[in-house]
Amino acid sequence: MKQGQFINEDRLFEQAIGVLMEKLGPVETNRFLSLPSKEKMESVRRHWEWQSTLDKDSFFNETFRNQ
């Protein structure tokens, strides 16, 4: 493949999984693919923090005030 040329995503995925399976084996490959992204976890933590300070009744009253 020439430098700067992209392969299609299906082929890229197939090759990447093949390398992971060869180097790590099936269990560690699956573990690697299942790792949560740090950005996702950060947003979940922020939501938990926001939720922990939330007054449910005030929130519902404000949210559904016009319904």
C-alpha atoms as a printed R data frame, in Angstrom:
   type eleno elety resid chain resno       x       y      z
1  ATOM     1    CA   MET     A     1   0.000   0.000  0.000
2  ATOM     2    CA   LYS     A     2   1.260   3.466 -0.865
3  ATOM     3    CA   GLN     A     3   1.889   6.044  1.831
4  ATOM     4    CA   GLY     A     4  -1.145   8.296  2.252
5  ATOM     5    CA   GLN     A     5  -3.545   5.734  0.803
6  ATOM     6    CA   PHE     A     6  -6.365   4.485  3.001
7  ATOM     7    CA   ILE     A     7  -7.775   0.976  3.022
8  ATOM     8    CA   ASN     A     8 -11.503   0.556  3.506
9  ATOM     9    CA   GLU     A     9 -12.767   0.303  7.077
10 ATOM    10    CA   ASP     A    10 -13.807  -3.346  6.834
11 ATOM    11    CA   ARG     A    11 -10.318  -4.375  5.732
12 ATOM    12    CA   LEU     A    12  -8.721  -2.140  8.376
13 ATOM    13    CA   PHE     A    13 -10.849  -3.723 11.106
14 ATOM    14    CA   GLU     A    14 -10.085  -7.231  9.847
15 ATOM    15    CA   GLN     A    15  -6.327  -6.608  9.811
16 ATOM    16    CA   ALA     A    16  -6.304  -4.892 13.201
17 ATOM    17    CA   ILE     A    17  -8.251  -7.718 14.844
18 ATOM    18    CA   GLY     A    18  -5.877 -10.216 13.232
19 ATOM    19    CA   VAL     A    19  -2.839  -8.467 14.688
20 ATOM    20    CA   LEU     A    20  -4.426  -8.187 18.127
21 ATOM    21    CA   MET     A    21  -5.411 -11.861 18.106
22 ATOM    22    CA   GLU     A    22  -1.904 -12.884 17.018
23 ATOM    23    CA   LYS     A    23  -0.102 -10.760 19.592
24 ATOM    24    CA   LEU     A    24  -2.533 -10.849 22.528
25 ATOM    25    CA   GLY     A    25  -4.755 -13.863 22.043
26 ATOM    26    CA   PRO     A    26  -8.560 -13.938 22.104
27 ATOM    27    CA   VAL     A    27  -9.114 -13.094 25.780
28 ATOM    28    CA   GLU     A    28  -6.856 -10.030 25.879
29 ATOM    29    CA   THR     A    29  -8.094  -8.894 22.452
30 ATOM    30    CA   ASN     A    30 -11.652  -8.949 23.736
31 ATOM    31    CA   ARG     A    31 -10.589  -7.184 26.931
32 ATOM    32    CA   PHE     A    32  -8.814  -4.475 24.933
33 ATOM    33    CA   LEU     A    33 -11.810  -3.919 22.657
34 ATOM    34    CA   SER     A    34 -14.107  -3.683 25.684
35 ATOM    35    CA   LEU     A    35 -12.132  -0.994 27.526
36 ATOM    36    CA   PRO     A    36 -14.251   2.125 28.066
37 ATOM    37    CA   SER     A    37 -12.909   5.360 26.669
38 ATOM    38    CA   LYS     A    38 -11.646   7.817 29.279
39 ATOM    39    CA   GLU     A    39 -13.742  10.628 27.798
40 ATOM    40    CA   LYS     A    40 -16.887   8.554 28.198
41 ATOM    41    CA   MET     A    41 -16.110   7.761 31.825
42 ATOM    42    CA   GLU     A    42 -15.409  11.413 32.567
43 ATOM    43    CA   SER     A    43 -18.818  12.452 31.262
44 ATOM    44    CA   VAL     A    44 -20.458   9.705 33.326
45 ATOM    45    CA   ARG     A    45 -18.647  10.929 36.454
46 ATOM    46    CA   ARG     A    46 -19.738  14.508 35.766
47 ATOM    47    CA   HIS     A    47 -23.319  13.325 35.382
48 ATOM    48    CA   TRP     A    48 -23.128  11.390 38.673
49 ATOM    49    CA   GLU     A    49 -21.781  14.493 40.433
50 ATOM    50    CA   TRP     A    50 -24.532  16.664 38.962
51 ATOM    51    CA   GLN     A    51 -27.153  14.079 39.873
52 ATOM    52    CA   SER     A    52 -25.907  13.807 43.460
53 ATOM    53    CA   THR     A    53 -26.592  17.527 44.042
54 ATOM    54    CA   LEU     A    54 -29.944  17.489 42.279
55 ATOM    55    CA   ASP     A    55 -33.155  18.203 44.142
56 ATOM    56    CA   LYS     A    56 -35.601  15.936 42.297
57 ATOM    57    CA   ASP     A    57 -38.754  17.886 43.111
58 ATOM    58    CA   SER     A    58 -37.285  21.248 42.078
59 ATOM    59    CA   PHE     A    59 -35.908  19.740 38.884
60 ATOM    60    CA   PHE     A    60 -39.243  18.160 37.932
61 ATOM    61    CA   ASN     A    61 -41.166  21.320 38.782
62 ATOM    62    CA   GLU     A    62 -38.874  23.426 36.617
63 ATOM    63    CA   THR     A    63 -38.722  20.928 33.761
64 ATOM    64    CA   PHE     A    64 -42.430  20.174 33.546
65 ATOM    65    CA   ARG     A    65 -43.739  23.582 34.623
66 ATOM    66    CA   ASN     A    66 -45.478  24.360 31.302
67 ATOM    67    CA   GLN     A    67 -47.039  20.968 30.731
